[in-house]
Structures are given as C-alpha cells and as structure tokens.
Amino acid sequence: MDTDSTPLKILIVDDDEVDRMAVRRAIKKAQVQAEVHEADTCAGAVTTLKTQPFDCVFLDYRLPDQDGLALVQAIRAEGILSPLIVLTGQGDEQIAVDLMKAGASDYLAKSKISPGRLAQMLRNALRVHQAEQQASLVNQRLKESYDLLVEQHQELEQQRQQIYEQNLQLIQAAELKSRFLATISHELRTPLNAILGFSQMLMRPSKGALSDKQTEMVQRIFTNGKNLLEMLNEVLDFSRIEANRLDLNLKSFNLQTLITTTVDEVRSLAVLKQLTLATEVNLPNEVVFNDPIRLRQVLVNLLSNAIKFTETGKVWVEAHEISPDRLSITVHDTGLGIAPKHIAYIFEAFRQVDQTDTRKHSGTGLGLAITQTLVQMMGGSITVTSQPGQGSRFQIDLPRRVEVDTEKGNPEQGELEQGDMERRAGFAEAF
C-alpha cells in the first residue's frame, strides 16, 4: 500500500487482546506506516477519540459495555468523523446494514482479516473520508456564499427601497418647485407689464416733455423691466416643460415672413453693437405647418444669444429646404465661439459657459434648454458647431408639417393660449 511519509493514527477497539494483535499484525504486514493505539471498552474508545484525532478506527462489534452499533452511534453523536471499520465474528447482513446506516464506513468479519483485505479496506475508507471532507468543505463554502448573497440581496433591496423613496421625494420636490416657479413667474409678470406700460406712457410726447436725464432714467426702467419680463417668461416656460404642460398651437403660416419679422424685431440689439444682421432665405415653398409663436421664440433665443456673444462682425440667418418635407434654419455669428469641452452641456438648464459671479453676459441659462425642447416637440433636431474666436453655427432641422400628438392631449391649452396672449402683448409693447 502506498502511504504518506506521515504515519497514520489508527485506533483498535476490542476487549480481546489476541484479536487486537491480529489486527496489528495485518496492518504491519500490509506495510502500512501507522501509529496504533488501543482501547478495550466503548467508554475508553469515546474518551480517546474525544482527546485526539485518528485517521481510522477498527472496532469490535461485541464489547463488554456496549455493542458496536451503539458505539458507532455514540461516536457520530460526538461529531467525530473518523472512518469506522467494524470487525465482527459473524457475518449478519442486517447488522451490516444497521452499522452503515449509523455511520460506519465499512464492515468486515474477523475470519476474513488479511493484510491485503485490511489494506484495501483502509485505503477505501480513507479515500471516502477524504472525499466526504472535500464535499463538506465545498458545501460549507457554498453555504457561506449563499448566505453572503442573501445578505447582499437584502442590502440591495434596502438600498433599492431607499432610492425609490428618495426618487419619490425628488419628484415631489420637483413638482413643488415647478408649481412655485409657475406661480411666482405669473404673479410677477402682471406688475412688470404695468411698469412697462407706465414707462412707455411717460416717454410719449402727449404726457409732457421730459428732460434728457429723465428720459434716460425712464428708458432704463423700460429696458430693465423688459429684460426681467423675458427672464420670467423663460422660467415660466421651463416650469411648464418640467410639468409636461407646454403644448404647440399648430397652424399654417409663411416661414419667410416669420423669419424676416423676427430678425427685424431684434435688429435694434444688433444696431447697438454695430453688428450686421442679415437673412438668406431660399424656400421654394414658404408655407409650413407649425406653432408660429414657439418657432419665433426659438429664433429669438438663438438670435439674441448670437448678438449677445458677438462683439464685431455679423449675425445672419439661413433657411433652405433639405427635402420637400424637411427644412433647415441656421443662425451664424462671428462671435466668441464655444470651446469643445463646453458644447456637451450648453443645452442643459441653468448652465452657462461663464458661471462666475462677475460674468459679463446675463441671463437665466434656460434659453437654449427651452429651445432644444421646443425643437424636439416639433419633431426636429438642433446641432451646434463652434470654435473659440471663430463664431458659432446653430442649425435646426424641422419637418415642414409638424404632427399633432393625439395621445398626449391638451388639458392646459386654455391656460397656455392665455399665457401666449400675455406674452404677445408684452412683445407688442416692448417693440
């Protein structure tokens, strides 16, 4: 028998010294390197096994204080897993079955003990025991892994629940914020329109001549009030977008006329900076089906930005057909340009390239975010190409005919139309 260099520890349990010697002799003849210990009672065997480990135990079925079946059960009850080979003077098959059920590793009649048989039985018992230990280790590791997975699953479920609750809180907070912005913007627009109206009345000759200083102060009131009104309108539009309450009022109109009128409305801003403002419209069919108020808002946002960030040179608008069903409107400028690292987020709400407290160009940072949303609502797309110091190019691609979203419905159309009427009134007074 091939053996490890370390001797096996074997315990022989038998009250007959001759039988113990026979087992010893068989082990020795089988050339098994072994350290053999002996016990002559069940109680002595259990005590010995509890104090030190053994690689294998040979035990007699007939012992003075207990039979072999009871001893096997007692050893296993103590959690001792050493292989147990029961030796008996009779070959009762039922006893063998009971012993194996109780935890014995094997069963051998004393009359059949021989070095070869004993060595083979010992080898098999050790292999089975080693396999059982490995299986037990694998099962233990699997159980530990399973317990760890259960624990991690519980933690993930708790985190998921926390994230769900936090999302609900964020949604509620966003709804409250949107309602607050809509309410405050609406309430502030009324006194602002009154301020604009009264400032215009003061500048009319019929109300009496004003000194140059007074005229300048009233003009400042009107200009700053108009700028503030535009900011409030942007905040109100953004709150409607967040609440999914901004809709398009679609109708047929002449696109070239809309572009020309819009450019004329912002021309005064270009004149103040001595910029050239031009249009290049090439539309074989000038009629489109869209929301003229919202499309005009898109153009005003892009033109105002172009003029704001251009110190010298020109701003111009191009419009042409991509196909019979799609159009392109592009706003060019020779202004400051946008660094590539900033282009990725210029359409984010409240984001501006210059975020410092001393930034030169004012605004809410909502214009481009609203513009992109409106273009997407129209079924179009907006792209930007720009280089620092070389100007920017904002291109809008739109369908000639915008389709109505019948599933969305229009529950707030009355409120929105009223808001657009107020805005149109404000623009009429402003320009």
Order of alpha helices (4+ residues) and beta strands (2+ residues): beta-alpha-beta-alpha-beta-alpha-beta-alpha-beta-alpha-alpha-beta-alpha-beta-beta-alpha-beta-beta-alpha-alpha-beta-beta-alpha
